[in-house]
Amino acid sequence: MPLTILSDADIHSLLLSLNRDNIAQLQHNLSEALHDYSTGTQETTVGCSANQPQRIAVPAANNQTTLFMPASTSTSRGIKIVTLATAPVPSREPSVSDSISSSVSKLSIDSPRSTSPAPQSPSTTSSKSTINTTSYTPSIASSQSADPSVASSQTTTPSGSLTLLTSSGTPYAFLGAEELTAFRTALASTIILNRRSHVHSITVFGAGKQAAWHIRLALIIRGSEIHHVDIVNRSFARAKTLMHEFYTSPDWEDLRNANPKLAFSIVSSEYGEYQRLLKEHVRKADVIFMCTPSTSPLFPAEYLTSSEGRKKGRYISAIGSYRRHMIEIHPDILRQAVAPDHKHHHHKHADKGGVIVVDSLEACLKEAGEIRQADITAEQLVEIGELLMVKKASMKEIEMGTGEGEKGLKKWLMSGNVIYKSVGIGMMDICVGEDLVALAMEKGIGTTVEGF
């Protein structure tokens, strides 16, 4: 049987060639696999959660960790082995003040096709600059110490590989894991994005591969509907690099042409009035993507738990933290999301579903710092693969006349406050890896070893 080898460069090239239909098909296949994971039994479904071994973390040199993640689907077996930097364990319990004590720089850049105001003087708290296809130079205020909660000093991008085997145990593919991991995480994270009624403004925490793929898939899925993408990152330079790629790289040309009015901005903890600008971007966002290995909340709970913060429904995806001591979203936000709704509001608030959506109930209860610190129970979590089951249950409610049923579920997913928490499961890698190997063979990408 031939063995297909896809390097990270091969996978990157392949993923950049995917159109909206390709992404929709990949999401459909992943949704089906997640449904099998959540609802199948050992007797009927190979890819059910009961057949997925727990991943193993082994300490490595230089403050790193190697993860061994065996998994299976109905058609393949496999194991992903990745090594990544270990996020530092805080020496004390993190406080909310840690998240707002830094200063900030904001760079707001309009499309090259539009006319931007002249740059403001460096003494102002916000700077604007027109970007062209060659260079740009934002004005920057004086620097202060960066917020340690925004990102660790070492990259947590996983380095490693994914090996795929047939159901009979024959190896048929060997893939680089770095690009694949970032893509499959964003692919799962944006499944719910398809259901949202309004996606005009997106705030993204982080500026690495995870953030880049979340932005790219959001733009592919929702197109010109998105008017603003605001990047919040500890390093201004790294965020600027990501934004520069969008405006100048041929890889983003189709998305630039499809969305000429899209405006980016950067909020960095290195400069300026961090608290004011951070609150502004969090409050106005329709979607918040959290893609950092943070060890304390990225913003105060009050931004979203106050009456003002609850007037608008948002979709929040927290995928950056994956260990018990790591946390991106304040536990009070999770507690409010699952609290009973007493319906006695002085102001109109967005609907909440009473549950947190997760990729794996077992893994999140064990490993997700946010879930553990908020004391969220299994009854307050629903796996994304279970949403089809919830839909069936809601239809039963309508039949029995005991609830809003599917109407309520649909309204919540479309316009309510929906929180998705993911720590990553190996089954996602197997499922997406299978599909990428098939696409690579169609497009002639990668290396094939015959008679392996």
Secondary structure, 3 states (H helix, E strand, C coil): CCEEEECHHHHHHHHHCCCHHHHHHHHHHHHHHHHHHHHCCCCCCCCCHHHCCCCEEEEECCCEEEEEEEEECCCEEEEEEEEEECCCCCCCCCCHHHHCCCECEEEEECCCCCCCCCCCCCCCCCEECCCCCCCCCCCCCCCCCCCCCCCCCCCCCCEEEEEEEECCCCEEEEEECHHHHHHHHHHHHCCHHHHCCCCCEEEEECCCHHHHHHHHHHHHHHHHHCCEEEEEECCHHHHHHHHHHHHHCHHHHHHHHHCCCCEEEEEECECCCHHHHHHHHHHHCCEEEECCCCECCCCCCHHHHCCCCCCCCCEEEECCCCCCCCECCCHHHHHHHHCCCCCCCCCCCCCECCCEEECCHHHHHHHCHHHHHCCCCHHHEEEHHHHHHHHHHHHHHHHHCCCCCHHHHHHHHHHCEEEEECCCCHHHHHHHHHHHHHHHHHHCCCEEECCC
